[in-house]
């Protein structure tokens, strides 16, 4: 069954056909596209079904690694049994749902502190998409949309890994009085990039 990369939990249960008078130990092995202690943690590598019980479980917990990998699988196998024999299913597959996404950013309204030759360009990184995100602002006397190489000026802010909204601002000078100037913020992470739309 699917479980979320960021702390999601999958339960793996072993069930007996009949109650045993002794503890039954199911020793497990793991493989698949996901890596233990990197993509997920394991509560135990064995399931112990206590005497008089029919079943017991372990859990797999997703670890948010901030890497865009797509969904990954964990294969759980019965390696060996103590005080029991296998009469059915020998493995299960759990899928870790990758929760990383492209970032989201906007121009945070308008420029502020505008004078004839200077302005503060404001931006708002509303989501990193779960991955480290780099942010830039571009400005020019024409709006070049999503064509980054066409903008005459740029300023980079570095990479941000915060999971909360982040406001950006940079002061620019050398503007010409009576001329319209345009700007757009751009954010990029391992999943993709996003331009501010306003």
C-alpha positions, 0 to 999 in steps of 0.5 A: 500500500502507498505511504507518504515520503514525509513521515507516512507509515505502512504496516506489514502484518504477519497472520497465522492460520491458527493460534500457536502455543509458542511465540512465532518469529518471522524474520524479514528481508528488504529490497526494492528501489527504496533504500533503508534508512535513507528513504524509509525506516523499519521498526523491526526486522522481525515480526514476533507473534506472541503465544495465543495471538493470531497476528503481529505487525511492524511499520515502515516510515517514510523519510523525506530526503528532499530528492526528486526520485518519483515513487519508490518500492519496498519489497518485504520478504519472509526470510525464515520462520521460528516455530512456524511454516510458511503456507501462503504469501512470502512477500508484500510490496509497499510504495513510497509516494514521492511528495516533491513538487515544483516550487511556487513563487510570485512577485509579492504584489508590486515593487516598493520604495520606487523613485525615479532611479531605484526600486525594491523588487519584492518576491514571495516563495510560497512553496519549495515543493519539498526540495531545496529551491534556488531563487532569482529575480530578473528585470528589464525595460521589457517583460520577457516572460519565461525567457531568462536569457532575454532579461537584461538584469538578474540577481540570485538569492541562493538556495532555500530549503525552508518548508515555510513561505519566504519573502525576498527583496532586492534594491536596484538602482540605475533606472531611467525616469519616465521608463517602465521597468518590469520584473519577475521572480523565478524559482527552481528545484530538482522537480522543475522551475516556476516563474512569477505570473504577475 
